[in-house]
Amino acid sequence: MTEFTPKNAAFHGLLSEADAEALSGSSLGPAAAELALGEVADGVVVTDRHGRIRYSNPLASELCGNLVGLLPGQPLAGSLPLYDDGGEAIDLNFGSAEAAGNIPSRRELRGNIRREDGELLEVSVVIHSLREGVNLEGYVLVLRHTSEVRRISSRLSWQSSHDALTHLPNRQTFEHALQQLLGSDTGPRHHHILLYLDVYQFKVVNDTLGYSAGDALLIALAKILTRCLGEGDLLGRVGSDEFALLLKDCTLEEAKRIVTRLREAVNGFVFQWEDSETRPALSIGAVSVDSHAPPASQLLASANDACSAARDQGRNRVKFFGDSRKALEKRRESTWLAEIHAAIREDRLLLYRQPVVALQDKNRIHHYEVLVRMQGRDGDVISPGLFLPAAERYGIIDEVDRWVIRNIFRYMALEQSSGAAGFHYAINISGISLGDEYFADFVLGELTEAGVAPSRVQFEITETSAINNLDRALVFIHKLRAAGCSFALDDFGRGASSLAYLRQLPVDYLKIDGSFVRNMLEDEIDSAMVSTVDHLAKRMGISTIAEFAETPELLEKLRLMGVDYAQGFGIAAAACLPEISGPRPSSVS
């Protein structure tokens, strides 16, 4: 597809020809156009030929009153709330014009943007077709408030509320948005997570390569983090090398999964500047945000303290505060390594399971996902969100994986020998184990020793871990599938590289990321995303599983949509494996 370059911008009247010529002649190329478009006094949106957003400058988001912005990949028709004087939505479905073969090179319309705060802004919208020869490549929309005073005011308002470098909300704006959330009805969960992120080695880049390199690094990281955002999440720059991220309607366990994705996304990025390469990392602190939370400024300070504690432990660390086990986590932080080893040795890891039902077969249980918990020395059950990140942090998550596999296989063998129903089980595999060249042979050996039919075993791997260990992942998958096991790709849809790698991974199931599923009754974009993933999977002969199915209404919509399976609190919460008469699986040292 044609790049939107400085000369394209001049063609559409957004830059002067002299400015465009100067920018085109620079070494910045298309990046210069994006920087320049961020500073023009009109809203600019670039779409593909089907009307899906490719780029929008900050003022377009400001006109809509949207701090998050118009997100790339979303249909413009559902993202730009444009109405005529009678209150009727103005059709921005470019596909219909294309089908009719009537695409003018330029057209202008007037309408009203309904901002998120309810205010109506009268705007003119000029729509240009972007062509490469005779082929239509996309559209450029220029949004201009009809009041010159308001245009200038909007520009100044945006500049005072956003960071000029990354175009993200600044600290004052982020804190204001957080305080507003604390004072509002925040929805059915009433629970959010605040993350504070510090860029590890930023000072080294600044000191050794110069401030221009430091600025370029921050811009690149802002884009990487933005691509990881869910609908409604808010990212801001709150310090020289610090970002804050508000995860709305998010539990602590969900936040830990998102944090893992953030870290992996940054870990996979190599910052190149002249002849130098730098691998940045994040230090992350987190606090819970609920109805009992302190003021926004105090929350940010607590998250910053947590981030400092993570930074003190070295690169790529995470520190979680604010959940019900905060004191326990703090007390055990320095002894997690010994604690996890002791739990494995003393058989204090616990196996739980959560059913996955077949939606097209009267909600029959198809299989169970295996989950792991830890029993503390005081008898309390410890959340996996506390000890699994520590196991990853200290590089012993593979020992947990091996314990889980050995013990679930023994449990499955006990089911068979006792005459109980031989359920199928899905087992999560960490990225570390996936990258271990000996792990597949270990699994095959345990399968043989337990005498469990491989067809009863499914393995779940996240798309991020599969992509980061692609060669090893393919070896593991091929070996175990040849033996009769099946595979599911977990958290599908959230990562930017999902589609690019899907055809390379021979999986049997796609688990649609719960961030799309949970809000699909209220959000048409999320619903469309679930439908699209399901349709794509069907074309490839892959079954789909929807996570976070939490209500009967949601289950019914998923069933009507054609999704094959579902999992979530709307069906059943995770529960400890039921006892089976016979000897309990022995402990593993």
Backbone torsions as a table, in degrees:
resi	resn	phi	psi	omega
1	MET	NA	146.0	-178.8
2	THR	-60.6	132.6	174.1
3	GLU	-71.9	147.9	175.3
4	PHE	-90.2	95.8	-171.9
5	THR	-97.0	172.1	175.9
6	PRO	-55.0	-38.7	-179.4
7	LYS	-70.3	-33.9	171.7
8	ASN	-58.6	-43.2	-178.3
9	ALA	-62.2	-38.6	177.7
10	ALA	-65.8	-39.3	-179.9
11	PHE	-59.5	-36.3	-178.4
12	HIS	-91.1	8.7	173.7
13	GLY	80.0	15.8	-177.6
14	LEU	-89.6	-30.2	175.9
15	LEU	-126.7	155.0	174.3
16	SER	-71.0	157.2	180.0
17	GLU	-63.6	-34.9	179.5
18	ALA	-65.7	-44.5	178.8
19	ASP	-63.5	-42.2	-179.4
20	ALA	-62.6	-41.0	180.0
21	GLU	-63.5	-41.4	-179.6
22	ALA	-66.1	-42.8	-179.6
23	LEU	-67.7	-40.5	-179.2
24	SER	-64.4	-34.5	-179.3
25	GLY	-76.8	-11.3	-179.6
26	SER	-80.5	172.6	179.3
27	SER	-81.2	-2.6	-175.1
28	LEU	-80.6	-30.7	177.2
29	GLY	60.7	-138.8	-177.9
30	PRO	-56.8	-28.6	178.9
31	ALA	-61.3	-33.9	179.2
32	ALA	-66.0	-37.4	178.3
33	ALA	-62.1	-43.1	-179.8
34	GLU	-63.2	-42.5	178.4
35	LEU	-63.8	-44.3	-178.8
36	ALA	-65.6	-40.7	-179.2
37	LEU	-66.8	-24.5	176.2
38	GLY	-68.9	-15.3	-175.4
39	GLU	-107.8	-8.4	-179.4
40	VAL	-70.7	159.0	-172.0
41	ALA	-89.9	14.8	176.3
42	ASP	-126.3	157.9	172.9
43	GLY	-76.7	135.6	179.7
44	VAL	-128.1	129.3	177.2
45	VAL	-129.8	131.0	176.8
46	VAL	-113.7	130.2	179.1
47	THR	-122.4	168.3	170.9
48	ASP	-83.2	-175.2	-174.5
49	ARG	-67.4	-17.6	179.5
50	HIS	-97.6	4.1	178.2
51	GLY	86.1	15.2	175.5
52	ARG	-88.1	137.6	-173.7
53	ILE	-66.5	130.0	171.3
54	ARG	-104.6	-36.8	-177.2
55	TYR	-156.0	144.8	168.9
56	SER	-142.9	138.7	179.7
57	ASN	-83.6	165.2	-174.3
58	PRO	-57.6	-34.0	-176.0
59	LEU	-69.4	-27.0	174.9
60	ALA	-61.5	-42.1	177.2
61	SER	-68.0	-37.6	179.0
62	GLU	-62.5	-41.3	179.0
63	LEU	-62.4	-34.0	179.2
64	CYS	-84.0	-5.5	-178.0
65	GLY	67.7	32.8	-172.1
66	ASN	-116.7	111.2	-179.3
67	LEU	-69.6	-32.4	-177.3
68	VAL	-70.5	-37.5	179.3
69	GLY	103.7	168.5	175.2
70	LEU	-83.8	112.6	-167.0
71	LEU	-82.9	134.3	177.7
72	PRO	-56.5	142.6	178.9
73	GLY	93.6	-17.9	179.7
74	GLN	-83.3	147.1	174.6
75	PRO	-64.7	132.1	179.4
76	LEU	-62.9	-33.7	-177.5
77	ALA	-58.6	-30.5	179.8
78	GLY	-97.8	-5.2	-175.8
79	SER	-105.6	-23.7	-178.5
80	LEU	-106.6	104.7	-174.9
81	PRO	-78.2	82.7	-173.3
82	LEU	-109.2	129.4	-176.0
83	TYR	-132.6	153.4	174.5
84	ASP	-84.8	-178.2	-175.5
85	ASP	-65.6	-22.2	179.0
86	GLY	-87.2	2.4	178.8
87	GLY	87.0	4.6	178.9
88	GLU	-86.0	139.8	179.0
89	ALA	-64.6	136.2	177.8
90	ILE	-87.2	128.4	-176.3
91	ASP	-70.5	117.6	174.7
92	LEU	-113.2	27.6	179.1
93	ASN	-81.7	92.7	-175.4
94	PHE	-66.3	-22.5	-179.3
95	GLY	-61.9	-34.3	-179.1
96	SER	-67.2	-38.7	177.7
97	ALA	-66.0	-37.5	-180.0
98	GLU	-65.6	-42.5	-179.2
99	ALA	-62.6	-32.3	-179.4
100	ALA	-80.2	-6.3	179.6
101	GLY	68.8	24.7	-176.0
102	ASN	-125.7	82.9	-176.9
103	ILE	-118.2	100.4	178.6
104	PRO	-69.9	154.2	179.1
105	SER	-72.3	-25.2	178.3
106	ARG	-151.9	134.0	171.8
107	ARG	-144.2	155.5	-176.7
108	GLU	-132.0	140.0	175.7
109	LEU	-140.2	162.6	176.8
110	ARG	-119.5	147.7	-179.2
111	GLY	-167.3	-167.0	-179.4
112	ASN	-128.6	129.1	173.7
113	ILE	-89.7	126.4	175.3
114	ARG	-92.0	105.7	-178.0
115	ARG	-69.1	163.0	-179.5
116	GLU	-63.2	-23.9	177.7
117	ASP	-86.0	4.9	177.4
118	GLY	94.1	-12.9	-178.6
119	GLU	-70.7	143.1	175.4
120	LEU	-100.3	128.8	177.2
121	LEU	-114.5	128.1	176.4
122	GLU	-81.2	126.3	-175.6
123	VAL	-135.5	157.3	166.7
124	SER	-106.0	141.9	-179.2
125	VAL	-124.5	115.9	176.0
126	VAL	-102.5	124.1	-176.8
127	ILE	-112.1	118.4	177.5
128	HIS	-108.3	141.4	171.8
129	SER	-87.2	137.1	-178.8
130	LEU	-103.8	115.5	-172.1
131	ARG	-120.5	151.7	170.3
132	GLU	-120.7	96.6	-171.3
133	GLY	68.8	-126.1	178.9
134	VAL	-92.6	-6.0	-175.8
135	ASN	-87.4	132.6	175.7
136	LEU	-77.3	124.2	-178.5
137	GLU	-106.2	-23.0	-178.2
138	GLY	165.5	-163.4	-177.2
139	TYR	-135.8	151.6	171.9
140	VAL	-122.6	124.4	178.5
141	LEU	-111.0	133.0	175.7
142	VAL	-113.0	117.4	-178.0
143	LEU	-103.2	123.5	-177.4
144	ARG	-130.9	123.9	174.5
145	HIS	-68.6	135.1	-172.4
146	THR	-71.1	-16.6	177.3
147	SER	-94.0	118.8	-179.9
148	GLU	-60.7	-37.7	178.8
149	VAL	-62.4	-43.3	-179.1
150	ARG	-67.8	-35.1	177.9
151	ARG	-59.9	-47.4	179.9
152	ILE	-65.7	-40.7	179.7
153	SER	-62.9	-41.1	179.5
154	SER	-63.4	-42.6	179.6
155	ARG	-61.1	-46.2	-179.4
156	LEU	-66.9	-39.1	179.1
157	SER	-61.7	-44.0	179.8
158	TRP	-64.0	-43.4	-177.8
159	GLN	-63.3	-33.2	-178.7
160	SER	-80.0	-16.6	-175.4
161	SER	-109.9	-5.1	-176.7
162	HIS	-128.2	155.7	175.9
163	ASP	-76.7	126.1	-175.1
164	ALA	-66.1	-27.2	-176.1
165	LEU	-80.0	-53.1	-174.5
166	THR	-96.4	-10.7	-176.7
167	HIS	65.7	15.7	175.3
168	LEU	-87.9	158.3	172.1
169	PRO	-53.8	139.9	178.9
170	ASN	-83.2	-178.7	-173.8
171	ARG	-61.3	-43.5	-178.7
172	GLN	-61.1	-44.4	-179.6
173	THR	-67.9	-42.1	179.0
174	PHE	-61.8	-45.3	-179.8
175	GLU	-63.4	-38.4	178.2
176	HIS	-63.9	-43.8	179.1
177	ALA	-63.9	-38.2	178.4
178	LEU	-65.7	-42.1	179.0
179	GLN	-65.2	-38.7	176.8
180	GLN	-61.5	-39.7	178.8
181	LEU	-64.0	-38.8	-179.9
182	LEU	-65.1	-29.6	-177.2
183	GLY	-96.0	8.8	-176.3
184	SER	-117.6	169.1	171.0
185	ASP	-75.6	112.4	-169.1
186	THR	-96.1	17.8	174.7
187	GLY	97.8	-174.4	-171.0
188	PRO	-67.3	-26.8	-177.2
189	ARG	-89.8	-31.3	-179.6
190	HIS	55.4	35.2	-177.8
191	HIS	-147.4	132.2	-178.9
192	HIS	-137.9	170.1	178.9
193	ILE	-128.9	133.0	176.5
194	LEU	-107.9	124.2	178.0
195	LEU	-109.3	140.2	175.1
196	TYR	-119.0	122.3	-172.4
197	LEU	-118.6	128.4	177.9
198	ASP	-114.2	134.8	-178.3
199	VAL	-84.5	111.7	-180.0
200	TYR	-71.5	132.1	178.9
201	GLN	77.1	11.6	177.9
202	PHE	-62.0	-42.4	-178.9
203	LYS	-62.6	-35.4	178.7
204	VAL	-63.7	-43.6	178.6
205	VAL	-61.9	-45.9	179.7
206	ASN	-60.3	-45.3	-174.0
207	ASP	-74.4	-33.7	-174.2
208	THR	-96.4	-31.7	-175.6
209	LEU	-110.3	-13.2	178.0
210	GLY	104.0	163.7	-175.9
211	TYR	-66.3	-31.1	178.4
212	SER	-63.1	-39.8	177.6
213	ALA	-66.3	-41.5	177.6
214	GLY	-61.1	-41.8	178.1
215	ASP	-63.2	-43.5	-179.3
216	ALA	-63.4	-37.5	178.0
217	LEU	-63.7	-44.8	-180.0
218	LEU	-63.6	-40.2	178.6
219	ILE	-62.7	-44.1	-179.5
220	ALA	-64.5	-42.6	180.0
221	LEU	-67.1	-37.4	177.6
222	ALA	-59.7	-40.0	179.0
223	LYS	-68.5	-40.7	178.9
224	ILE	-62.2	-45.9	-179.2
225	LEU	-65.8	-39.0	-179.7
226	THR	-61.3	-37.1	-179.8
227	ARG	-67.1	-18.3	179.7
228	CYS	-91.0	-2.2	-176.0
229	LEU	-71.9	145.2	169.6
230	GLY	-94.3	172.5	179.5
231	GLU	-61.1	125.6	177.3
232	GLY	90.6	-13.4	177.6
233	ASP	-69.3	151.0	-177.0
234	LEU	-126.3	125.4	178.5
235	LEU	-114.4	135.1	178.3
236	GLY	-139.1	158.2	172.7
237	ARG	-99.0	117.9	-171.3
238	VAL	-115.9	4.0	178.2
239	GLY	-163.8	-179.2	-176.3
240	SER	-59.6	-44.4	177.6
241	ASP	-129.8	34.3	-175.3
242	GLU	-127.3	137.6	176.3
243	PHE	-121.6	155.2	172.4
244	ALA	-125.3	142.0	-177.8
245	LEU	-132.8	123.0	177.9
246	LEU	-102.3	116.6	178.6
247	LEU	-98.2	106.9	-174.7
248	LYS	-81.5	144.0	178.8
249	ASP	49.7	58.8	-172.7
250	CYS	-135.7	131.3	176.0
251	THR	-83.7	168.9	-179.4
252	LEU	-64.7	-39.4	-179.8
253	GLU	-66.7	-39.8	176.6
254	GLU	-63.2	-40.7	-178.9
255	ALA	-61.5	-37.1	-179.6
256	LYS	-65.0	-35.6	177.1
257	ARG	-68.7	-39.8	179.1
258	ILE	-66.4	-41.6	178.1
259	VAL	-59.2	-40.9	177.5
260	THR	-59.5	-41.9	179.0
261	ARG	-65.9	-39.6	178.2
262	LEU	-61.3	-47.4	-178.4
263	ARG	-63.3	-42.6	-178.7
264	GLU	-67.8	-35.9	178.5
265	ALA	-63.8	-42.6	179.4
266	VAL	-72.6	-38.1	179.9
267	ASN	-61.7	-30.3	-179.4
268	GLY	-81.9	1.0	-176.8
269	PHE	-100.7	130.6	175.3
270	VAL	-112.6	117.5	179.9
271	PHE	-86.5	119.1	-178.4
272	GLN	-110.0	129.3	178.9
273	TRP	-141.0	113.9	-174.7
274	GLU	54.3	-119.6	-178.0
275	ASP	-99.0	11.7	-174.3
276	SER	-109.1	147.1	174.2
277	GLU	-124.8	135.1	178.8
278	THR	-130.6	137.1	175.5
279	ARG	-107.2	98.0	-178.5
280	PRO	-72.6	164.0	176.1
281	ALA	-146.2	169.9	-179.1
282	LEU	-117.0	143.7	162.9
283	SER	-107.0	129.9	-171.4
284	ILE	-127.9	131.1	171.1
285	GLY	-116.5	148.6	-176.5
286	ALA	-138.5	144.6	173.2
287	VAL	-135.0	152.0	176.1
288	SER	-82.0	145.5	178.8
289	VAL	-125.5	113.7	177.8
290	ASP	-142.9	-166.2	-175.4
291	SER	-65.5	-16.6	-179.4
292	HIS	-101.8	10.1	-175.4
293	ALA	-71.6	150.9	176.1
294	PRO	-74.2	178.6	178.9
295	PRO	-57.7	161.0	-174.5
296	ALA	-57.3	-43.0	-178.0
297	SER	-61.9	-37.9	179.4
298	GLN	-71.1	-37.0	176.9
299	LEU	-61.7	-45.1	178.3
300	LEU	-62.2	-39.4	178.7
301	ALA	-64.5	-40.9	178.7
302	SER	-65.7	-42.0	178.2
303	ALA	-64.4	-37.3	177.3
304	ASN	-64.9	-40.4	177.1
305	ASP	-61.5	-43.0	178.6
306	ALA	-62.9	-39.4	179.1
307	CYS	-65.1	-40.5	178.1
308	SER	-62.0	-40.5	178.4
309	ALA	-63.8	-38.9	177.6
310	ALA	-65.6	-41.2	-178.4
311	ARG	-64.9	-35.0	-179.6
312	ASP	-65.5	-22.8	-179.1
313	GLN	-86.0	-5.6	179.3
314	GLY	117.4	-179.3	-175.9
315	ARG	-67.2	150.5	171.2
316	ASN	61.5	41.9	-179.8
317	ARG	-109.7	158.9	179.2
318	VAL	-131.7	140.4	177.2
319	LYS	-130.3	119.3	-179.8
320	PHE	-104.5	126.1	172.4
321	PHE	-120.8	166.7	165.1
322	GLY	96.1	-3.5	175.8
323	ASP	-92.8	179.9	-173.2
324	SER	-67.8	-14.8	-179.5
325	ARG	-109.7	31.4	-177.0
326	LYS	-58.3	-45.5	-177.8
327	ALA	-64.8	-40.5	179.2
328	LEU	-63.1	-43.5	-179.7
329	GLU	-62.8	-43.3	-178.3
330	LYS	-63.2	-40.8	-177.6
331	ARG	-67.3	-33.8	-173.9
332	ARG	-98.6	-1.1	-173.0
333	GLU	-54.1	-42.1	-175.5
334	SER	-82.8	-6.4	-176.1
335	THR	-122.1	15.4	-177.6
336	TRP	-59.8	-38.7	-177.5
337	LEU	-57.8	-51.0	179.2
338	ALA	-67.0	-35.9	-177.9
339	GLU	-64.9	-43.2	-179.2
340	ILE	-68.5	-42.2	176.5
341	HIS	-59.2	-43.2	179.9
342	ALA	-64.4	-40.0	-179.9
343	ALA	-63.0	-38.5	177.3
344	ILE	-68.2	-45.2	-177.6
345	ARG	-66.0	-38.4	-176.3
346	GLU	-94.3	10.0	176.9
347	ASP	60.2	43.0	179.0
348	ARG	-104.1	9.4	166.7
349	LEU	-83.5	141.6	-176.3
350	LEU	-119.1	138.4	177.1
351	LEU	-97.4	125.5	174.5
352	TYR	-112.6	167.9	174.8
353	ARG	-145.9	149.5	177.0
354	GLN	-130.9	129.9	-174.5
355	PRO	-72.2	146.8	170.6
356	VAL	-116.0	119.4	-172.8
357	VAL	-103.2	154.2	177.1
358	ALA	-88.8	110.2	-175.2
359	LEU	-69.7	-28.8	-177.2
360	GLN	-90.2	7.4	-178.7
361	ASP	-135.3	51.6	175.6
362	LYS	55.0	41.4	175.3
363	ASN	56.4	34.8	175.4
364	ARG	-69.8	140.1	177.7
365	ILE	-66.6	123.0	179.6
366	HIS	-92.8	-45.7	176.4
367	HIS	-162.8	176.6	176.8
368	TYR	-117.6	144.0	168.8
369	GLU	-91.1	133.4	179.8
370	VAL	-87.0	129.9	179.0
371	LEU	-125.6	153.9	-176.1
372	VAL	-120.6	140.4	174.7
373	ARG	-127.9	171.3	175.2
374	MET	-124.7	137.7	174.5
375	GLN	-94.4	120.7	179.1
376	GLY	-70.7	167.3	179.8
377	ARG	-63.6	-22.2	178.5
378	ASP	-89.3	3.7	177.5
379	GLY	94.4	-13.3	179.3
380	ASP	-70.9	149.3	175.9
381	VAL	-88.4	124.3	-176.1
382	ILE	-95.3	131.1	-179.2
383	SER	-60.6	141.9	176.3
384	PRO	-63.4	-21.9	178.2
385	GLY	-66.1	-14.0	179.0
386	LEU	-94.4	-45.8	-172.7
387	PHE	-97.0	-26.3	-179.9
388	LEU	-67.0	-42.8	174.3
389	PRO	-59.2	-36.4	177.6
390	ALA	-66.1	-39.5	177.9
391	ALA	-62.4	-39.0	176.2
392	GLU	-67.5	-42.1	-177.1
393	ARG	-61.4	-39.4	-177.2
394	TYR	-94.8	5.1	174.6
395	GLY	73.0	27.9	179.1
396	ILE	-118.9	16.9	179.6
397	ILE	-64.3	-27.7	178.8
398	ASP	-66.4	-30.0	176.2
399	GLU	-68.1	-36.6	175.7
400	VAL	-65.7	-44.1	178.3
401	ASP	-56.2	-45.2	-178.2
402	ARG	-66.0	-38.4	177.3
403	TRP	-62.8	-45.6	-178.8
404	VAL	-60.7	-47.7	-177.7
405	ILE	-62.5	-47.1	-178.3
406	ARG	-60.7	-43.3	-175.0
407	ASN	-79.7	-34.0	177.7
408	ILE	-70.8	-34.0	176.8
409	PHE	-65.1	-39.6	178.5
410	ARG	-66.9	-36.9	177.3
411	TYR	-65.3	-43.7	179.3
412	MET	-62.9	-37.8	176.4
413	ALA	-64.6	-37.9	178.4
414	LEU	-66.0	-38.1	174.2
415	GLU	-57.5	-46.6	-178.1
416	GLN	-63.1	-46.1	-175.0
417	SER	-70.9	-25.3	-179.1
418	SER	-87.6	-4.1	-179.1
419	GLY	83.4	4.2	178.4
420	ALA	-71.8	163.9	179.4
421	ALA	-58.9	134.0	-178.9
422	GLY	-86.7	82.2	-178.7
423	PHE	-68.9	158.8	172.3
424	HIS	-93.5	147.6	-176.4
425	TYR	-131.2	139.0	176.3
426	ALA	-104.9	129.0	-173.9
427	ILE	-118.9	128.9	178.7
428	ASN	-78.0	137.1	178.8
429	ILE	-118.6	127.6	-179.7
430	SER	-75.0	162.8	177.8
431	GLY	-63.0	-34.4	179.5
432	ILE	-64.3	-45.2	179.0
433	SER	-66.5	-37.6	179.9
434	LEU	-62.1	-31.6	180.0
435	GLY	-87.0	0.1	-179.5
436	ASP	-87.5	117.5	-175.3
437	GLU	-66.7	-18.0	-178.9
438	TYR	-96.8	-3.4	-171.3
439	PHE	-70.0	-39.5	-179.9
440	ALA	-60.1	-42.2	179.3
441	ASP	-65.9	-36.2	176.3
442	PHE	-60.6	-46.5	-178.8
443	VAL	-62.4	-45.5	-179.8
444	LEU	-62.1	-39.0	177.4
445	GLY	-63.4	-42.3	178.9
446	GLU	-67.2	-36.9	176.9
447	LEU	-60.4	-46.3	-178.6
448	THR	-64.9	-44.5	-178.3
449	GLU	-64.6	-39.1	-179.1
450	ALA	-77.7	-21.7	-178.2
451	GLY	72.8	27.8	-179.6
452	VAL	-89.4	137.1	177.9
453	ALA	-66.0	124.1	-179.0
454	PRO	-57.5	-26.9	-179.1
455	SER	-65.4	-15.9	178.1
456	ARG	-86.0	-3.9	-171.6
457	VAL	-111.6	130.2	174.0
458	GLN	-124.7	143.0	177.2
459	PHE	-113.9	138.2	177.4
460	GLU	-110.2	127.2	175.4
461	ILE	-127.2	143.1	178.4
462	THR	-78.2	151.3	-179.7
463	GLU	-62.2	-33.5	-178.6
464	THR	-66.8	-45.8	-179.9
465	SER	-67.0	-35.0	178.9
466	ALA	-65.8	-43.0	-178.3
467	ILE	-68.3	-40.3	-178.4
468	ASN	-70.0	-22.4	179.1
469	ASN	-126.4	48.5	-166.8
470	LEU	-59.0	-47.3	-177.9
471	ASP	-62.5	-47.0	179.4
472	ARG	-65.7	-38.9	180.0
473	ALA	-60.8	-42.6	-179.3
474	LEU	-65.3	-40.6	177.1
475	VAL	-61.5	-46.7	-179.1
476	PHE	-60.9	-48.4	-177.7
477	ILE	-62.3	-46.4	-177.6
478	HIS	-63.4	-40.9	179.8
479	LYS	-63.4	-46.9	-175.5
480	LEU	-75.8	-33.6	176.2
481	ARG	-67.8	-36.2	177.2
482	ALA	-62.5	-30.4	178.2
483	ALA	-79.4	-14.6	178.3
484	GLY	116.9	-0.4	178.4
485	CYS	-79.8	162.2	176.1
486	SER	-117.3	168.3	-175.0
487	PHE	-135.6	146.3	174.2
488	ALA	-125.1	139.1	174.9
489	LEU	-97.0	114.0	-172.2
490	ASP	-86.4	156.6	175.3
491	ASP	56.9	34.7	-174.7
492	PHE	-70.9	136.1	174.6
493	GLY	112.8	-24.4	-176.9
494	ARG	-82.6	-34.2	-179.4
495	GLY	-75.2	150.5	-176.9
496	ALA	-72.8	-19.3	-173.6
497	SER	-103.2	12.6	-173.4
498	SER	-51.2	-57.9	-173.4
499	LEU	-66.9	-35.9	-176.4
500	ALA	-62.9	-33.6	-174.5
501	TYR	-102.7	-12.1	-173.5
502	LEU	-59.1	-40.2	-176.2
503	ARG	-68.9	-18.1	179.4
504	GLN	-87.1	-16.0	-174.1
505	LEU	-103.9	111.9	-178.0
506	PRO	-78.8	77.7	-177.6
507	VAL	-104.9	160.9	-178.5
508	ASP	-101.4	-23.0	-177.0
509	TYR	-136.9	146.3	168.3
510	LEU	-113.5	124.9	173.8
511	LYS	-94.8	109.3	-176.2
512	ILE	-70.1	127.8	-174.8
513	ASP	-54.4	132.8	-175.9
514	GLY	-63.8	-20.4	178.8
515	SER	-63.8	-26.2	175.9
516	PHE	-85.7	-36.3	-172.8
517	VAL	-71.9	-43.0	-167.6
518	ARG	-65.1	-26.8	-177.0
519	ASN	-111.6	14.6	-170.9
520	MET	-71.0	-18.2	175.5
521	LEU	-72.1	-28.7	-178.1
522	GLU	-102.2	-20.0	-173.0
523	ASP	-119.1	114.8	-178.1
524	GLU	-65.8	-33.2	-179.7
525	ILE	-66.4	-45.6	177.5
526	ASP	-61.1	-42.2	178.6
527	SER	-61.4	-43.1	179.2
528	ALA	-65.0	-36.9	179.4
529	MET	-63.6	-45.1	179.0
530	VAL	-61.9	-44.6	179.9
531	SER	-62.5	-41.0	-178.9
532	THR	-65.5	-45.3	179.1
533	VAL	-62.3	-42.9	179.7
534	ASP	-62.1	-44.4	-179.4
535	HIS	-63.9	-43.9	179.0
536	LEU	-60.7	-45.1	-179.4
537	ALA	-61.7	-42.4	-179.6
538	LYS	-61.1	-40.2	179.9
539	ARG	-63.7	-26.5	-177.9
540	MET	-98.0	3.8	179.7
541	GLY	75.1	26.7	-178.1
542	ILE	-111.9	135.3	177.4
543	SER	-81.3	155.3	-176.9
544	THR	-116.7	145.6	176.5
545	ILE	-127.8	126.3	178.8
546	ALA	-97.2	123.7	176.0
547	GLU	-85.5	165.4	173.9
548	PHE	58.4	37.7	174.4
549	ALA	-81.0	102.4	-165.2
550	GLU	-111.2	-7.2	-179.6
551	THR	-138.9	156.7	175.6
552	PRO	-59.8	-36.4	-179.9
553	GLU	-63.6	-40.0	179.5
554	LEU	-67.4	-40.7	178.1
555	LEU	-61.9	-40.3	-179.8
556	GLU	-66.3	-40.8	178.9
557	LYS	-65.1	-40.8	177.6
558	LEU	-62.4	-39.4	179.2
559	ARG	-64.1	-46.8	-179.7
560	LEU	-65.3	-30.3	179.3
561	MET	-71.5	-21.4	178.9
562	GLY	103.1	4.2	177.2
563	VAL	-61.6	138.3	-172.0
564	ASP	-76.5	-44.4	-173.4
565	TYR	-137.3	161.0	178.5
566	ALA	-144.6	156.2	-177.8
567	GLN	-148.4	137.8	177.8
568	GLY	157.1	179.2	-176.8
569	PHE	-65.1	-21.3	176.0
570	GLY	-66.9	-15.8	176.9
571	ILE	-105.1	-59.0	177.4
572	ALA	-171.5	148.1	173.6
573	ALA	-79.3	165.6	176.4
574	ALA	-66.3	141.4	-179.9
575	ALA	-138.4	155.8	-179.5
576	CYS	-62.2	147.3	177.5
577	LEU	-56.9	132.3	179.7
578	PRO	-67.2	149.4	179.2
579	GLU	-69.4	143.6	175.2
580	ILE	-123.3	135.7	-179.7
581	SER	-62.0	132.3	-175.7
582	GLY	131.0	174.4	-178.0
583	PRO	-66.2	139.3	177.8
584	ARG	-74.3	145.5	176.5
585	PRO	-52.1	132.9	-175.5
586	SER	-71.4	160.1	178.7
587	SER	-70.5	158.3	-177.3
588	VAL	-121.8	126.6	179.6
589	SER	-95.0	NA	NA
